Amino acid sequence: YYKADPTTVGGFGSSSGGHTIVLAGMRAAYPWYNAIPLAEAPAVDASLVYVIADSAIVDPYARYQYALTASERLARSTEGFFLTEDGMREGNPQLILERGETVALPPLLLIQGDQDANIPWQIPQKFGETYRQAGGPVEWRLYPGQPHVFTRGPGAETDAAIGVMKAFIARYVNAPAVVRR
């Protein structure tokens, strides 16, 4: 329909959207994520060539534990989305890697502010280290003094982060296929 080249499609997400895009990158072939067939193109591969995650909730359970002491609003919203702690663990990129599940590991860029009151920067940093240990290419960028999803607003840090994102995409579009674990 759009005549896009699927070998150039990557994904970007912020906050809970970062959680979703990381899962989409890691679990492109996961049966639950492919439950609705695409009749117009049944052979299309949903794999992402790269993933960019900004202030991403890459470990919902660890973020929930943080929220229980830091913010009742964050704790309640996490409970509302995942419903149970088991749900927080099942769709959890960090724990998926720790469990050794078979996943795709597309190149990953993690963007994070060190003043994020929504998710402590140590959580995505740990995820990046675990992702790398699993065999996935990952870049980690921590921006001093920046809050949650700082890239949504104007400023020098946003401009710098966008420059990093553009360079990252340029490196991985038309690059070799996704690393599989």
Salt bridges, closest charged atoms under 4 A:
GLU79 OE1 - ARG76 NH1 2.71
GLU85 OE1 - ARG89 NH2 3.53
ASP86 OD1 - ARG89 NH1 3.39
GLU90 OE2 - ARG27 NH1 3.11
GLU98 OE2 - LYS126 NZ 3.76
GLU101 OE1 - ARG27 NH2 2.86
GLU101 OE2 - ARG99 NE 2.90
ASP116 OD2 - HIS148 ND1 2.76
GLU139 OE1 - ARG141 NH2 3.82
GLU139 OE2 - ARG171 NH2 2.49
